[in-house]
Structure formats: structure tokens, C-alpha cells
């Protein structure tokens, strides 16, 4: 349950819904920046984990 909640920012639907804030540029920029940061951290962690798995082969 925690993992699914933590991964909400990486969901494509969440990104699409963030564009509903397009009319409020300051709010949109803040939300988009947070989504970008969370996605970047998740990608780095995921790539590291996958690299270790491949290295173990």
C-alpha cells in the first residue's frame, strides 16, 4: 500500500492531471517541479537496482 502511494507521482495519469493547472502558472510550475524531482529520484533508484541485477548475472 505504501509503495503504491509513493509511486503516485510517477504515474502517467498524475502527470496528465497536473496539466489541469495550466491556467495557474505558479501552481502548475510547482506541481510539475515536484513531479519531475520525484520521477528523477525514482529513475535513479530503479536504474541502480536494475544495474545490480544485471551485474549479478
N, CA, C and O atoms as a Tripos MOL2 file, in Angstrom:
@<TRIPOS>MOLECULE
protein
  228   227    57     0     0
PROTEIN
NO_CHARGES

@<TRIPOS>ATOM
      1 N           0.8310   -1.1920    0.0000 N.3       1 UNK1
      2 CA          0.0000    0.0000    0.0000 C.3       1 UNK1
      3 C           0.8790    1.2620    0.0000 C.2       1 UNK1
      4 O           0.6190    2.2020   -0.7500 O.2       1 UNK1
      5 N           1.9130    1.2740    0.8390 N.am      2 UNK2
      6 CA          2.7960    2.4360    0.8990 C.3       2 UNK2
      7 C           3.4950    2.6810   -0.4240 C.2       2 UNK2
      8 O           3.6230    3.8170   -0.8810 O.2       2 UNK2
      9 N           3.9430    1.5930   -1.0260 N.am      3 UNK3
     10 CA          4.6680    1.7190   -2.2950 C.3       3 UNK3
     11 C           3.7590    2.3100   -3.3740 C.2       3 UNK3
     12 O           4.1850    3.1740   -4.1400 O.2       3 UNK3
     13 N           2.5120    1.8480   -3.4340 N.am      4 UNK4
     14 CA          1.6080    2.3610   -4.4580 C.3       4 UNK4
     15 C           1.3150    3.8430   -4.2470 C.2       4 UNK4
     16 O           1.1680    4.5900   -5.2140 O.2       4 UNK4
     17 N           1.2320    4.2640   -3.0110 N.am      5 UNK5
     18 CA          1.0090    5.6850   -2.7260 C.3       5 UNK5
     19 C           2.2690    6.4850   -3.0420 C.2       5 UNK5
     20 O           2.1850    7.5950   -3.5670 O.2       5 UNK5
     21 N           3.4140    5.9340   -2.7300 N.am      6 UNK6
     22 CA          4.6670    6.6410   -3.0020 C.3       6 UNK6
     23 C           4.9230    6.7910   -4.4980 C.2       6 UNK6
     24 O           5.5980    7.7280   -4.9240 O.2       6 UNK6
     25 N           4.3880    5.8750   -5.2910 N.am      7 UNK7
     26 CA          4.6240    5.9120   -6.7380 C.3       7 UNK7
     27 C           3.5740    6.7180   -7.5070 C.2       7 UNK7
     28 O           3.6270    6.7790   -8.7350 O.2       7 UNK7
     29 N           2.6350    7.3270   -6.8110 N.am      8 UNK8
     30 CA          1.6190    8.1420   -7.4910 C.3       8 UNK8
     31 C           2.2550    9.2270   -8.3560 C.2       8 UNK8
     32 O           1.7850    9.4430   -9.4730 O.2       8 UNK8
     33 N           3.3080    9.9280   -7.8960 N.am      9 UNK9
     34 CA          3.9040   10.9490   -8.7650 C.3       9 UNK9
     35 C           4.5380   10.3970  -10.0440 C.2       9 UNK9
     36 O           4.7450   11.1520  -10.9950 O.2       9 UNK9
     37 N           4.8470    9.1160  -10.0880 N.am     10 UNK10
     38 CA          5.4460    8.5430  -11.2920 C.3      10 UNK10
     39 C           4.3820    8.0400  -12.2690 C.2      10 UNK10
     40 O           4.7120    7.6080  -13.3740 O.2      10 UNK10
     41 N           3.1360    8.0920  -11.8770 N.am     11 UNK11
     42 CA          2.0410    7.6180  -12.7240 C.3      11 UNK11
     43 C           1.7760    8.6200  -13.8460 C.2      11 UNK11
     44 O           1.7560    9.8290  -13.6150 O.2      11 UNK11
     45 N           1.5780    8.1210  -15.0360 N.am     12 UNK12
     46 CA          1.3200    8.9780  -16.1910 C.3      12 UNK12
     47 C           0.0230    9.7670  -16.0250 C.2      12 UNK12
     48 O          -0.0680   10.9150  -16.4600 O.2      12 UNK12
     49 N          -0.9580    9.1660  -15.4090 N.am     13 UNK13
     50 CA         -2.2300    9.8570  -15.1800 C.3      13 UNK13
     51 C          -2.0660   11.0700  -14.2800 C.2      13 UNK13
     52 O          -2.7200   12.0920  -14.4840 O.2      13 UNK13
     53 N          -1.2010   10.9600  -13.2920 N.am     14 UNK14
     54 CA         -0.9440   12.0920  -12.4120 C.3      14 UNK14
     55 C          -0.3300   13.2400  -13.1990 C.2      14 UNK14
     56 O          -0.6880   14.4010  -12.9990 O.2      14 UNK14
     57 N           0.5880   12.9140  -14.0890 N.am     15 UNK15
     58 CA          1.1810   13.9490  -14.9310 C.3      15 UNK15
     59 C           0.1170   14.6120  -15.7990 C.2      15 UNK15
     60 O           0.0940   15.8350  -15.9370 O.2      15 UNK15
     61 N          -0.7550   13.8090  -16.3770 N.am     16 UNK16
     62 CA         -1.8270   14.3680  -17.2120 C.3      16 UNK16
     63 C          -2.7370   15.2860  -16.3950 C.2      16 UNK16
     64 O          -3.0990   16.3680  -16.8570 O.2      16 UNK16
     65 N          -3.1060   14.8620  -15.1890 N.am     17 UNK17
     66 CA         -3.9650   15.6830  -14.3470 C.3      17 UNK17
     67 C          -3.2720   16.9730  -13.9130 C.2      17 UNK17
     68 O          -3.9400   17.9750  -13.6590 O.2      17 UNK17
     69 N          -1.9670   16.9600  -13.8290 N.am     18 UNK18
     70 CA         -1.2670   18.1840  -13.4250 C.3      18 UNK18
     71 C          -1.4580   19.2860  -14.4700 C.2      18 UNK18
     72 O          -1.3870   20.4700  -14.1410 O.2      18 UNK18
     73 N          -1.6970   18.9070  -15.7120 N.am     19 UNK19
     74 CA         -1.9110   19.9050  -16.7570 C.3      19 UNK19
     75 C          -3.2490   20.6150  -16.6100 C.2      19 UNK19
     76 O          -3.5010   21.5990  -17.3060 O.2      19 UNK19
     77 N          -4.1100   20.1360  -15.7220 N.am     20 UNK20
     78 CA         -5.3500   20.8510  -15.4180 C.3      20 UNK20
     79 C          -5.0250   22.1740  -14.7220 C.2      20 UNK20
     80 O          -5.8600   23.0780  -14.6780 O.2      20 UNK20
     81 N          -3.8300   22.2800  -14.1870 N.am     21 UNK21
     82 CA         -3.3960   23.5020  -13.5030 C.3      21 UNK21
     83 C          -2.7080   24.4800  -14.4440 C.2      21 UNK21
     84 O          -2.1440   25.4770  -13.9920 O.2      21 UNK21
     85 N          -2.7450   24.2130  -15.7300 N.am     22 UNK22
     86 CA         -2.0620   25.0370  -16.7250 C.3      22 UNK22
     87 C          -2.4750   26.5120  -16.6250 C.2      22 UNK22
     88 O          -1.6670   27.4030  -16.8910 O.2      22 UNK22
     89 N          -3.7050   26.7620  -16.2500 N.am     23 UNK23
     90 CA         -4.2060   28.1290  -16.1350 C.3      23 UNK23
     91 C          -3.6450   28.8910  -14.9490 C.2      23 UNK23
     92 O          -3.7650   30.1140  -14.8840 O.2      23 UNK23
     93 N          -3.0380   28.1890  -14.0200 N.am     24 UNK24
     94 CA         -2.4070   28.8020  -12.8500 C.3      24 UNK24
     95 C          -0.9060   28.5370  -12.9420 C.2      24 UNK24
     96 O          -0.4160   27.5720  -12.3560 O.2      24 UNK24
     97 N          -0.1810   29.3670  -13.6590 N.am     25 UNK25
     98 CA          1.2210   29.0760  -13.9660 C.3      25 UNK25
     99 C           2.1110   28.8240  -12.7490 C.2      25 UNK25
    100 O           2.9690   27.9420  -12.7940 O.2      25 UNK25
    101 N           1.9310   29.5660  -11.6830 N.am     26 UNK26
    102 CA          2.7830   29.3760  -10.4990 C.3      26 UNK26
    103 C           2.5160   28.0150   -9.8460 C.2      26 UNK26
    104 O           3.4470   27.3070   -9.4630 O.2      26 UNK26
    105 N           1.2580   27.6690   -9.7270 N.am     27 UNK27
    106 CA          0.8930   26.3770   -9.1220 C.3      27 UNK27
    107 C           1.3310   25.2360  -10.0300 C.2      27 UNK27
    108 O           1.8780   24.2370   -9.5650 O.2      27 UNK27
    109 N           1.0870   25.3920  -11.3190 N.am     28 UNK28
    110 CA          1.4930   24.3530  -12.2680 C.3      28 UNK28
    111 C           2.9960   24.1230  -12.2130 C.2      28 UNK28
    112 O           3.4470   22.9770  -12.1890 O.2      28 UNK28
    113 N           3.7750   25.1980  -12.1940 N.am     29 UNK29
    114 CA          5.2340   25.0660  -12.1670 C.3      29 UNK29
    115 C           5.6920   24.3370  -10.9070 C.2      29 UNK29
    116 O           6.5950   23.5030  -10.9640 O.2      29 UNK29
    117 N           5.0740   24.6470   -9.7800 N.am     30 UNK30
    118 CA          5.4490   23.9890   -8.5240 C.3      30 UNK30
    119 C           5.1070   22.5020   -8.5640 C.2      30 UNK30
    120 O           5.9320   21.6630   -8.2000 O.2      30 UNK30
    121 N           3.9090   22.1810   -8.9990 N.am     31 UNK31
    122 CA          3.4810   20.7730   -9.0720 C.3      31 UNK31
    123 C           4.3450   20.0110  -10.0650 C.2      31 UNK31
    124 O           4.7750   18.8910   -9.7900 O.2      31 UNK31
    125 N           4.5980   20.6120  -11.2120 N.am     32 UNK32
    126 CA          5.3970   19.9670  -12.2410 C.3      32 UNK32
    127 C           6.8330   19.7410  -11.7560 C.2      32 UNK32
    128 O           7.4320   18.7050  -12.0440 O.2      32 UNK32
    129 N           7.3780   20.7090  -11.0240 N.am     33 UNK33
    130 CA          8.7400   20.5650  -10.4830 C.3      33 UNK33
    131 C           8.8060   19.4290   -9.4690 C.2      33 UNK33
    132 O           9.7740   18.6690   -9.4470 O.2      33 UNK33
    133 N           7.7900   19.3140   -8.6400 N.am     34 UNK34
    134 CA          7.7580   18.2210   -7.6580 C.3      34 UNK34
    135 C           7.6530   16.8780   -8.3730 C.2      34 UNK34
    136 O           8.3520   15.9290   -8.0180 O.2      34 UNK34
    137 N           6.7930   16.7930   -9.3690 N.am     35 UNK35
    138 CA          6.6640   15.5450  -10.1280 C.3      35 UNK35
    139 C           7.9810   15.1880  -10.8180 C.2      35 UNK35
    140 O           8.3780   14.0240  -10.8440 O.2      35 UNK35
    141 N           8.6510   16.1910  -11.3730 N.am     36 UNK36
    142 CA          9.9420   15.9550  -12.0220 C.3      36 UNK36
    143 C          10.9640   15.4280  -11.0230 C.2      36 UNK36
    144 O          11.6780   14.4670  -11.3110 O.2      36 UNK36
    145 N          11.0370   16.0490   -9.8560 N.am     37 UNK37
    146 CA         12.0140   15.6360   -8.8450 C.3      37 UNK37
    147 C          11.7560   14.2090   -8.3740 C.2      37 UNK37
    148 O          12.6870   13.4130   -8.2540 O.2      37 UNK37
    149 N          10.5040   13.8910   -8.1090 N.am     38 UNK38
    150 CA         10.1730   12.5340   -7.6450 C.3      38 UNK38
    151 C          10.4860   11.5160   -8.7320 C.2      38 UNK38
    152 O          11.0250   10.4480   -8.4420 O.2      38 UNK38
    153 N          10.1550   11.8320   -9.9740 N.am     39 UNK39
    154 CA         10.4560   10.9210  -11.0810 C.3      39 UNK39
    155 C          11.9560   10.7310  -11.2650 C.2      39 UNK39
    156 O          12.4080    9.6230  -11.5520 O.2      39 UNK39
    157 N          12.7280   11.7950  -11.1050 N.am     40 UNK40
    158 CA         14.1840   11.6880  -11.2440 C.3      40 UNK40
    159 C          14.7770   10.7950  -10.1590 C.2      40 UNK40
    160 O          15.6480    9.9710  -10.4380 O.2      40 UNK40
    161 N          14.3120   10.9560   -8.9390 N.am     41 UNK41
    162 CA         14.8020   10.1150   -7.8400 C.3      41 UNK41
    163 C          14.4060    8.6590   -8.0780 C.2      41 UNK41
    164 O          15.2200    7.7510   -7.9160 O.2      41 UNK41
    165 N          13.1540    8.4480   -8.4630 N.am     42 UNK42
    166 CA         12.6980    7.0800   -8.7160 C.3      42 UNK42
    167 C          13.4880    6.4320   -9.8510 C.2      42 UNK42
    168 O          13.8580    5.2610   -9.7630 O.2      42 UNK42
    169 N          13.7450    7.1870  -10.9100 N.am     43 UNK43
    170 CA         14.5050    6.6460  -12.0380 C.3      43 UNK43
    171 C          15.9190    6.2650  -11.6170 C.2      43 UNK43
    172 O          16.4260    5.2160  -12.0140 O.2      43 UNK43
    173 N          16.5530    7.1110  -10.8170 N.am     44 UNK44
    174 CA         17.9130    6.8180  -10.3620 C.3      44 UNK44
    175 C          17.9450    5.5570   -9.4970 C.2      44 UNK44
    176 O          18.8190    4.7060   -9.6590 O.2      44 UNK44
    177 N          17.0010    5.4490   -8.5930 N.am     45 UNK45
    178 CA         16.9430    4.2680   -7.7180 C.3      45 UNK45
    179 C          16.6470    3.0170   -8.5480 C.2      45 UNK45
    180 O          17.2600    1.9700   -8.3390 O.2      45 UNK45
    181 N          15.7230    3.1280   -9.4720 N.am     46 UNK46
    182 CA         15.3540    1.9920  -10.3070 C.3      46 UNK46
    183 C          16.5210    1.5420  -11.1890 C.2      46 UNK46
    184 O          16.7870    0.3470  -11.3140 O.2      46 UNK46
    185 N          17.2130    2.5060  -11.7970 N.am     47 UNK47
    186 CA         18.3530    2.1450  -12.6450 C.3      47 UNK47
    187 C          19.4620    1.4810  -11.8360 C.2      47 UNK47
    188 O          20.0960    0.5370  -12.3080 O.2      47 UNK47
    189 N          19.6920    1.9580  -10.6440 N.am     48 UNK48
    190 CA         20.7280    1.3600   -9.7950 C.3      48 UNK48
    191 C          20.3650   -0.0860   -9.4440 C.2      48 UNK48
    192 O          21.2050   -0.9850   -9.4950 O.2      48 UNK48
    193 N          19.0930   -0.2840   -9.0880 N.am     49 UNK49
    194 CA         18.6420   -1.6320   -8.7250 C.3      49 UNK49
    195 C          18.7440   -2.5760   -9.9250 C.2      49 UNK49
    196 O          19.1920   -3.7150   -9.7860 O.2      49 UNK49
    197 N          18.3350   -2.1110  -11.0820 N.am     50 UNK50
    198 CA         18.3810   -2.9580  -12.2780 C.3      50 UNK50
    199 C          19.8220   -3.2270  -12.7120 C.2      50 UNK50
    200 O          20.1350   -4.3160  -13.1940 O.2      50 UNK50
    201 N          20.6830   -2.2520  -12.5430 N.am     51 UNK51
    202 CA         22.0850   -2.4520  -12.8730 C.3      51 UNK51
    203 C          22.7020   -3.5360  -11.9930 C.2      51 UNK51
    204 O          23.4720   -4.3730  -12.4650 O.2      51 UNK51
    205 N          22.3580   -3.5090  -10.7210 N.am     52 UNK52
    206 CA         22.8790   -4.5460   -9.8130 C.3      52 UNK52
    207 C          22.3750   -5.9380  -10.2070 C.2      52 UNK52
    208 O          23.1220   -6.9140  -10.1470 O.2      52 UNK52
    209 N          21.1020   -6.0200  -10.6110 N.am     53 UNK53
    210 CA         20.5630   -7.3070  -11.0340 C.3      53 UNK53
    211 C          21.2740   -7.8070  -12.2880 C.2      53 UNK53
    212 O          21.6200   -8.9840  -12.3830 O.2      53 UNK53
    213 N          21.4890   -6.9200  -13.2380 N.am     54 UNK54
    214 CA         22.1760   -7.3180  -14.4550 C.3      54 UNK54
    215 C          23.6280   -7.6880  -14.1680 C.2      54 UNK54
    216 O          24.1620   -8.6270  -14.7580 O.2      54 UNK54
    217 N          24.2440   -6.9700  -13.2900 N.am     55 UNK55
    218 CA         25.6430   -7.2380  -12.9340 C.3      55 UNK55
    219 C          25.7830   -8.6090  -12.2690 C.2      55 UNK55
    220 O          26.7960   -9.2890  -12.4360 O.2      55 UNK55
    221 N          24.7540   -9.0050  -11.5160 N.am     56 UNK56
    222 CA         24.7690  -10.3020  -10.8340 C.3      56 UNK56
    223 C          24.6790  -11.4700  -11.8260 C.2      56 UNK56
    224 O          25.1070  -12.5830  -11.5210 O.2      56 UNK56
    225 N          24.1280  -11.2100  -12.9960 N.am     57 UNK57
    226 CA         24.0220  -12.2780  -13.9980 C.3      57 UNK57
    227 C          25.3900  -12.5850  -14.5510 C.2      57 UNK57
    228 O          25.5280  -13.4550  -15.4110 O.2      57 UNK57
@<TRIPOS>BOND
     1     1     2 1
     2     2     3 1
     3     3     4 2
     4     3     5 am
     5     5     6 1
     6     6     7 1
     7     7     8 2
     8     7     9 am
     9     9    10 1
    10    10    11 1
    11    11    12 2
    12    11    13 am
    13    13    14 1
    14    14    15 1
    15    15    16 2
    16    15    17 am
    17    17    18 1
    18    18    19 1
    19    19    20 2
    20    19    21 am
    21    21    22 1
    22    22    23 1
    23    23    24 2
    24    23    25 am
    25    25    26 1
    26    26    27 1
    27    27    28 2
    28    27    29 am
    29    29    30 1
    30    30    31 1
    31    31    32 2
    32    31    33 am
    33    33    34 1
    34    34    35 1
    35    35    36 2
    36    35    37 am
    37    37    38 1
    38    38    39 1
    39    39    40 2
    40    39    41 am
    41    41    42 1
    42    42    43 1
    43    43    44 2
    44    43    45 am
    45    45    46 1
    46    46    47 1
    47    47    48 2
    48    47    49 am
    49    49    50 1
    50    50    51 1
    51    51    52 2
    52    51    53 am
    53    53    54 1
    54    54    55 1
    55    55    56 2
    56    55    57 am
    57    57    58 1
    58    58    59 1
    59    59    60 2
    60    59    61 am
    61    61    62 1
    62    62    63 1
    63    63    64 2
    64    63    65 am
    65    65    66 1
    66    66    67 1
    67    67    68 2
    68    67    69 am
    69    69    70 1
    70    70    71 1
    71    71    72 2
    72    71    73 am
    73    73    74 1
    74    74    75 1
    75    75    76 2
    76    75    77 am
    77    77    78 1
    78    78    79 1
    79    79    80 2
    80    79    81 am
    81    81    82 1
    82    82    83 1
    83    83    84 2
    84    83    85 am
    85    85    86 1
    86    86    87 1
    87    87    88 2
    88    87    89 am
    89    89    90 1
    90    90    91 1
    91    91    92 2
    92    91    93 am
    93    93    94 1
    94    94    95 1
    95    95    96 2
    96    95    97 am
    97    97    98 1
    98    98    99 1
    99    99   100 2
   100    99   101 am
   101   101   102 1
   102   102   103 1
   103   103   104 2
   104   103   105 am
   105   105   106 1
   106   106   107 1
   107   107   108 2
   108   107   109 am
   109   109   110 1
   110   110   111 1
   111   111   112 2
   112   111   113 am
   113   113   114 1
   114   114   115 1
   115   115   116 2
   116   115   117 am
   117   117   118 1
   118   118   119 1
   119   119   120 2
   120   119   121 am
   121   121   122 1
   122   122   123 1
   123   123   124 2
   124   123   125 am
   125   125   126 1
   126   126   127 1
   127   127   128 2
   128   127   129 am
   129   129   130 1
   130   130   131 1
   131   131   132 2
   132   131   133 am
   133   133   134 1
   134   134   135 1
   135   135   136 2
   136   135   137 am
   137   137   138 1
   138   138   139 1
   139   139   140 2
   140   139   141 am
   141   141   142 1
   142   142   143 1
   143   143   144 2
   144   143   145 am
   145   145   146 1
   146   146   147 1
   147   147   148 2
   148   147   149 am
   149   149   150 1
   150   150   151 1
   151   151   152 2
   152   151   153 am
   153   153   154 1
   154   154   155 1
   155   155   156 2
   156   155   157 am
   157   157   158 1
   158   158   159 1
   159   159   160 2
   160   159   161 am
   161   161   162 1
   162   162   163 1
   163   163   164 2
   164   163   165 am
   165   165   166 1
   166   166   167 1
   167   167   168 2
   168   167   169 am
   169   169   170 1
   170   170   171 1
   171   171   172 2
   172   171   173 am
   173   173   174 1
   174   174   175 1
   175   175   176 2
   176   175   177 am
   177   177   178 1
   178   178   179 1
   179   179   180 2
   180   179   181 am
   181   181   182 1
   182   182   183 1
   183   183   184 2
   184   183   185 am
   185   185   186 1
   186   186   187 1
   187   187   188 2
   188   187   189 am
   189   189   190 1
   190   190   191 1
   191   191   192 2
   192   191   193 am
   193   193   194 1
   194   194   195 1
   195   195   196 2
   196   195   197 am
   197   197   198 1
   198   198   199 1
   199   199   200 2
   200   199   201 am
   201   201   202 1
   202   202   203 1
   203   203   204 2
   204   203   205 am
   205   205   206 1
   206   206   207 1
   207   207   208 2
   208   207   209 am
   209   209   210 1
   210   210   211 1
   211   211   212 2
   212   211   213 am
   213   213   214 1
   214   214   215 1
   215   215   216 2
   216   215   217 am
   217   217   218 1
   218   218   219 1
   219   219   220 2
   220   219   221 am
   221   221   222 1
   222   222   223 1
   223   223   224 2
   224   223   225 am
   225   225   226 1
   226   226   227 1
   227   227   228 2
@<TRIPOS>SUBSTRUCTURE
     1 UNK1         2 RESIDUE 1 A UNK
     2 UNK2         6 RESIDUE 1 A UNK
     3 UNK3        10 RESIDUE 1 A UNK
     4 UNK4        14 RESIDUE 1 A UNK
     5 UNK5        18 RESIDUE 1 A UNK
     6 UNK6        22 RESIDUE 1 A UNK
     7 UNK7        26 RESIDUE 1 A UNK
     8 UNK8        30 RESIDUE 1 A UNK
     9 UNK9        34 RESIDUE 1 A UNK
    10 UNK10       38 RESIDUE 1 A UNK
    11 UNK11       42 RESIDUE 1 A UNK
    12 UNK12       46 RESIDUE 1 A UNK
    13 UNK13       50 RESIDUE 1 A UNK
    14 UNK14       54 RESIDUE 1 A UNK
    15 UNK15       58 RESIDUE 1 A UNK
    16 UNK16       62 RESIDUE 1 A UNK
    17 UNK17       66 RESIDUE 1 A UNK
    18 UNK18       70 RESIDUE 1 A UNK
    19 UNK19       74 RESIDUE 1 A UNK
    20 UNK20       78 RESIDUE 1 A UNK
    21 UNK21       82 RESIDUE 1 A UNK
    22 UNK22       86 RESIDUE 1 A UNK
    23 UNK23       90 RESIDUE 1 A UNK
    24 UNK24       94 RESIDUE 1 A UNK
    25 UNK25       98 RESIDUE 1 A UNK
    26 UNK26      102 RESIDUE 1 A UNK
    27 UNK27      106 RESIDUE 1 A UNK
    28 UNK28      110 RESIDUE 1 A UNK
    29 UNK29      114 RESIDUE 1 A UNK
    30 UNK30      118 RESIDUE 1 A UNK
    31 UNK31      122 RESIDUE 1 A UNK
    32 UNK32      126 RESIDUE 1 A UNK
    33 UNK33      130 RESIDUE 1 A UNK
    34 UNK34      134 RESIDUE 1 A UNK
    35 UNK35      138 RESIDUE 1 A UNK
    36 UNK36      142 RESIDUE 1 A UNK
    37 UNK37      146 RESIDUE 1 A UNK
    38 UNK38      150 RESIDUE 1 A UNK
    39 UNK39      154 RESIDUE 1 A UNK
    40 UNK40      158 RESIDUE 1 A UNK
    41 UNK41      162 RESIDUE 1 A UNK
    42 UNK42      166 RESIDUE 1 A UNK
    43 UNK43      170 RESIDUE 1 A UNK
    44 UNK44      174 RESIDUE 1 A UNK
    45 UNK45      178 RESIDUE 1 A UNK
    46 UNK46      182 RESIDUE 1 A UNK
    47 UNK47      186 RESIDUE 1 A UNK
    48 UNK48      190 RESIDUE 1 A UNK
    49 UNK49      194 RESIDUE 1 A UNK
    50 UNK50      198 RESIDUE 1 A UNK
    51 UNK51      202 RESIDUE 1 A UNK
    52 UNK52      206 RESIDUE 1 A UNK
    53 UNK53      210 RESIDUE 1 A UNK
    54 UNK54      214 RESIDUE 1 A UNK
    55 UNK55      218 RESIDUE 1 A UNK
    56 UNK56      222 RESIDUE 1 A UNK
    57 UNK57      226 RESIDUE 1 A UNK
